[in-house]
Amino acid sequence: MESQRVTQTSTILTTKKRRLLTHEGRWGLLLVSPYLIHFIVFVVGPLIASLYFSFSQYDMLNPPNWAGLENYEKLFNEPLFYKSLWNTLYFAILFVPTQAFLALLLAVALNQKLKALKLYRMAHFIPVISSWTVVMYVVDAIFNPRFGMANNFLIKLGLEPQRWLNDEQLVIPLLVLVAVWKGVGYMMVIYLAGLQNVPNELYEAAEIDGAGTIKKFKSITLPLISPTTFLVIVLSTITTFQAFEQIYVMTGGAADITEAGGPNDASLVLMLYLYREGFSFLHMGYASAIAWILFIILFLLTLLQLWGQKKWVHYN
Amino acid sequence: MKVERNFFSAKAIGYLIITVSALIMVMPFVTALFNSLKTYAEFTAVPPRWIPELFQWSNYAEVFKLGNFLDYTANSFLVTFLSVLGALLSCSMVGFAFARLKFPLKNILFVMVLGTMMIPPVVIIIPHFMIFKQMNLLDTLTPLWLLECLAQPFGIFLMRQAFMSIPKEYEESAKLDGCNPFQTYWRIFMPMVRPSLATVAIFTFMTKWNEILAPSIYLTSNEKFTLPIGILSLSGQWFGNEQYMVAAALMSLIPILIVFLFAERYFVSNFTNSGIK
């Protein structure tokens, strides 16, 4: 009785198995195979390896040596780690709200039947499509301490010329300014898509009720595009915490990575610290520990934002 | 009357904001363009002169004589071309399978695709370096395009969306005509998703053409460099001729600018799609 049932189930299982690997099933697996390889070789494997390295001493020349929590202990006792963490946070605090605010402002201005709309949109996209190398030379034309246009302008106004990226106080605000300049066109387009989803009837109804432009913006536009704002904030927080290229290129790291990070490491962000430790000093285990701490911070920040969204994001 | 006046003033403010902003976007590029047409003496003059006295167009020809600029350009084109080709093929294949075919573990795998998008690249960058070292591919261009040929999640996602929007009848009539799934994908469905293919192509083009992190990790020989890091590496060599570097940088912008001018709507749809996700 019992054994009969077992054989019965097993025949059902084998027929099911045979059915699973039909002609179509085989084709399906074949067609997704590029991603299967990607996932196994370049995602799962590396995740496990990276976690292992973070608990090891590893210089790439010798096999990794298990070291327990040593890397993490060293990390939490390292002033440079806290400095780079603070620099990253400072960058994000300045960058994320400024970019979101300006992107929204521009999207609202552009979300009317303006002439030459395409031209305006294109102007805002030129920085978006430029590499950071191009941006560096373009920004240098303005903010070169010796012969840039900005200092010339300051002198004409009777003000002191500045050292810009070579100034410990100015380097991060200036990098943020450039990052906003480069990225705001991208976020503007995301906002434009959000604005186009706001039904016109709502504005018409509000107008009948006698609501002015500002009132309409506050009580209709802002709540209805809050999911877009949420998205813009989450996306830019994530990219900011992983910002590398801009700071690597713009603060002299390209010539010598140990030089990267601005004057007195004033713009050394976590990613740059990781790169420097890993690829210049070959402290691969330590660099992996930085990577995991960065991952955990990002994860917590995203959780925090998801939790906080309940208070201000409206989904209809 | 009142509505019209309000409308006009909102529009005027809109024009003002967007015009000022557009000028801020473009003026630094114009300034850099002028700088690239100066002599060195003019380039370093204090106070600076905005428009050069005489346009030195020859600066652009000089760029090709110095350093490995032609190598960088060729490398950038090769990496970008192979990446775009690989991304188009792999993302459409995988996207088609996820949208149209039944196969074991399909749903779990798709959740994993979405999960991959959330993993910060920084966490896996060191093991990637080890893998390519093991494969003896350091200081070659291969690591720069190989991963694009293995279907990146964002492209899969975009292509899956496109394939899902095609009515079922096409698939059934293809089956009746005796097409196997690959033929259905290649002959019937691929021509119908051209806009999404364009979006994937442009997105990949832009990422690869501008990429800095991966080439700076994988490449060590100067003649292997791609444009963004190649131009940076010239700063020592060209000391005293900075106007050439500005010319080189602006030249490296030309291909992506051309692609952008011809495919503006795909650029925009790409960004809006990434927003809606």
Boltz contact constraints between the chains, C-beta under 6 A:
constraints:
  - contact:
      token1: [A, 20]
      token2: [B, 104]
      max_distance: 6.0
  - contact:
      token1: [A, 24]
      token2: [B, 101]
      max_distance: 6.0
  - contact:
      token1: [A, 24]
      token2: [B, 102]
      max_distance: 6.0
  - contact:
      token1: [A, 25]
      token2: [B, 103]
      max_distance: 6.0
  - contact:
      token1: [A, 27]
      token2: [B, 181]
      max_distance: 6.0
  - contact:
      token1: [A, 28]
      token2: [B, 97]
      max_distance: 6.0
  - contact:
      token1: [A, 28]
      token2: [B, 101]
      max_distance: 6.0
  - contact:
      token1: [A, 28]
      token2: [B, 103]
      max_distance: 6.0
  - contact:
      token1: [A, 29]
      token2: [B, 103]
      max_distance: 6.0
  - contact:
      token1: [A, 31]
      token2: [B, 93]
      max_distance: 6.0
  - contact:
      token1: [A, 31]
      token2: [B, 97]
      max_distance: 6.0
  - contact:
      token1: [A, 32]
      token2: [B, 94]
      max_distance: 6.0
  - contact:
      token1: [A, 32]
      token2: [B, 97]
      max_distance: 6.0
  - contact:
      token1: [A, 34]
      token2: [B, 90]
      max_distance: 6.0
  - contact:
      token1: [A, 34]
      token2: [B, 94]
      max_distance: 6.0
  - contact:
      token1: [A, 34]
      token2: [B, 150]
      max_distance: 6.0
  - contact:
      token1: [A, 34]
      token2: [B, 151]
      max_distance: 6.0
  - contact:
      token1: [A, 35]
      token2: [B, 94]
      max_distance: 6.0
  - contact:
      token1: [A, 35]
      token2: [B, 151]
      max_distance: 6.0
  - contact:
      token1: [A, 37]
      token2: [B, 150]
      max_distance: 6.0
  - contact:
      token1: [A, 38]
      token2: [B, 150]
      max_distance: 6.0
  - contact:
      token1: [A, 38]
      token2: [B, 151]
      max_distance: 6.0
  - contact:
      token1: [A, 43]
      token2: [B, 116]
      max_distance: 6.0
  - contact:
      token1: [A, 46]
      token2: [B, 124]
      max_distance: 6.0
  - contact:
      token1: [A, 46]
      token2: [B, 127]
      max_distance: 6.0
  - contact:
      token1: [A, 49]
      token2: [B, 127]
      max_distance: 6.0
  - contact:
      token1: [A, 50]
      token2: [B, 123]
      max_distance: 6.0
  - contact:
      token1: [A, 50]
      token2: [B, 124]
      max_distance: 6.0
  - contact:
      token1: [A, 50]
      token2: [B, 127]
      max_distance: 6.0
  - contact:
      token1: [A, 106]
      token2: [B, 21]
      max_distance: 6.0
  - contact:
      token1: [A, 109]
      token2: [B, 14]
      max_distance: 6.0
  - contact:
      token1: [A, 109]
      token2: [B, 17]
      max_distance: 6.0
  - contact:
      token1: [A, 109]
      token2: [B, 18]
      max_distance: 6.0
  - contact:
      token1: [A, 110]
      token2: [B, 18]
      max_distance: 6.0
  - contact:
      token1: [A, 112]
      token2: [B, 11]
      max_distance: 6.0
  - contact:
      token1: [A, 112]
      token2: [B, 14]
      max_distance: 6.0
  - contact:
      token1: [A, 120]
      token2: [B, 18]
      max_distance: 6.0
  - contact:
      token1: [A, 120]
      token2: [B, 22]
      max_distance: 6.0
  - contact:
      token1: [A, 123]
      token2: [B, 22]
      max_distance: 6.0
  - contact:
      token1: [A, 123]
      token2: [B, 25]
      max_distance: 6.0
  - contact:
      token1: [A, 123]
      token2: [B, 26]
      max_distance: 6.0
  - contact:
      token1: [A, 124]
      token2: [B, 25]
      max_distance: 6.0
  - contact:
      token1: [A, 127]
      token2: [B, 25]
      max_distance: 6.0
  - contact:
      token1: [A, 129]
      token2: [B, 206]
      max_distance: 6.0
  - contact:
      token1: [A, 129]
      token2: [B, 256]
      max_distance: 6.0
  - contact:
      token1: [A, 129]
      token2: [B, 260]
      max_distance: 6.0
  - contact:
      token1: [A, 130]
      token2: [B, 253]
      max_distance: 6.0
  - contact:
      token1: [A, 131]
      token2: [B, 210]
      max_distance: 6.0
  - contact:
      token1: [A, 131]
      token2: [B, 228]
      max_distance: 6.0
  - contact:
      token1: [A, 132]
      token2: [B, 212]
      max_distance: 6.0
  - contact:
      token1: [A, 133]
      token2: [B, 228]
      max_distance: 6.0
  - contact:
      token1: [A, 133]
      token2: [B, 231]
      max_distance: 6.0
  - contact:
      token1: [A, 133]
      token2: [B, 232]
      max_distance: 6.0
  - contact:
      token1: [A, 133]
      token2: [B, 249]
      max_distance: 6.0
  - contact:
      token1: [A, 134]
      token2: [B, 249]
      max_distance: 6.0
  - contact:
      token1: [A, 134]
      token2: [B, 253]
      max_distance: 6.0
  - contact:
      token1: [A, 137]
      token2: [B, 32]
      max_distance: 6.0
  - contact:
      token1: [A, 137]
      token2: [B, 246]
      max_distance: 6.0
  - contact:
      token1: [A, 137]
      token2: [B, 249]
      max_distance: 6.0
  - contact:
      token1: [A, 138]
      token2: [B, 28]
      max_distance: 6.0
  - contact:
      token1: [A, 138]
      token2: [B, 29]
      max_distance: 6.0
  - contact:
      token1: [A, 138]
      token2: [B, 32]
      max_distance: 6.0
  - contact:
      token1: [A, 141]
      token2: [B, 31]
      max_distance: 6.0
  - contact:
      token1: [A, 141]
      token2: [B, 32]
      max_distance: 6.0
  - contact:
      token1: [A, 141]
      token2: [B, 35]
      max_distance: 6.0
  - contact:
      token1: [A, 142]
      token2: [B, 28]
      max_distance: 6.0
  - contact:
      token1: [A, 147]
      token2: [B, 44]
      max_distance: 6.0
  - contact:
      token1: [A, 147]
      token2: [B, 46]
      max_distance: 6.0
  - contact:
      token1: [A, 147]
      token2: [B, 48]
      max_distance: 6.0
  - contact:
      token1: [A, 152]
      token2: [B, 47]
      max_distance: 6.0
  - contact:
      token1: [A, 152]
      token2: [B, 48]
      max_distance: 6.0
  - contact:
      token1: [A, 186]
      token2: [B, 271]
      max_distance: 6.0
  - contact:
      token1: [A, 189]
      token2: [B, 268]
      max_distance: 6.0
  - contact:
      token1: [A, 189]
      token2: [B, 271]
      max_distance: 6.0
  - contact:
      token1: [A, 190]
      token2: [B, 275]
      max_distance: 6.0
  - contact:
      token1: [A, 193]
      token2: [B, 272]
      max_distance: 6.0
  - contact:
      token1: [A, 193]
      token2: [B, 275]
      max_distance: 6.0
  - contact:
      token1: [A, 242]
      token2: [B, 120]
      max_distance: 6.0
  - contact:
      token1: [A, 242]
      token2: [B, 122]
      max_distance: 6.0
  - contact:
      token1: [A, 244]
      token2: [B, 213]
      max_distance: 6.0
  - contact:
      token1: [A, 245]
      token2: [B, 212]
      max_distance: 6.0
  - contact:
      token1: [A, 245]
      token2: [B, 213]
      max_distance: 6.0
  - contact:
      token1: [A, 254]
      token2: [B, 232]
      max_distance: 6.0
  - contact:
      token1: [A, 255]
      token2: [B, 235]
      max_distance: 6.0
  - contact:
      token1: [A, 278]
      token2: [B, 126]
      max_distance: 6.0
  - contact:
      token1: [A, 284]
      token2: [B, 126]
      max_distance: 6.0
  - contact:
      token1: [A, 288]
      token2: [B, 126]
      max_distance: 6.0
  - contact:
      token1: [A, 291]
      token2: [B, 122]
      max_distance: 6.0
  - contact:
      token1: [A, 291]
      token2: [B, 123]
      max_distance: 6.0
  - contact:
      token1: [A, 294]
      token2: [B, 122]
      max_distance: 6.0
  - contact:
      token1: [A, 295]
      token2: [B, 120]
      max_distance: 6.0
  - contact:
      token1: [A, 295]
      token2: [B, 123]
      max_distance: 6.0
  - contact:
      token1: [A, 298]
      token2: [B, 120]
      max_distance: 6.0
